[in-house]
Amino acid sequence: MLAWAGVTTILNAPSSHAIPAVIELGVAFVLFGVIAHGVQSFRSLETMAATLALIALFLAFVGIHQGLAPTGCVKLHDDGSYNLQTGTFDGRPCEIVDECYEGEPEPGARYRCEHVGLLGTTTIEGRVRYRGILQDPNELAMAPFCSRSCRCAAACACASWRRWPWRRCSRASS
């Protein structure tokens, strides 16, 4: 399955993006394998669900902090195209993007006025994001909800396994 997915990715992706896409695909398959073979009991399922819940809480905290943080000048990385996805906070506060071009900014650099959060994260057009696959604001918003449904499923599975009909499941889903 991984080989077929890799071949189709290489054939369909532009040549500059093929190798990173195959690496990303490989990471997803490795994570799937680790979780599928590592979760062999209900206790390990509960542990995995709790770990995912903690990761989701961390991501939510970083996103909330970023959304409420003050804005600053973010220098966009120049990779030959106008790529809004990557940039670095240069340390200057701003209210509008014109303030980023005042003073002595780096010649030829493009700037945006964005919220600057923890771990060097910045918003994109006012929408919070994280790093890696979670740079897309929609993916970051979806991550905590996926974790919540996994936790509810683990609680329901453990409740039915212990013959404790739906009481624990109804508490986990509320």
Secondary structure, DSSP 8 states (H G I E B T S, - for coil): -HHHHHHHHHHHS-TTTHHHHHHHHHHHHHHHHHHHHH--SHHHHHHHHHHHHHHHHHHHHHHHHHHHS-EEEEEE--SSS--SS-EEEEEEE-SSGGGGGSSS--TT--EEEEEB-GGG-B-BTTB---SGGGGSHHHHHHHHHHHHHHHHHHHHHHHHHTT-TTHHHHHHH-
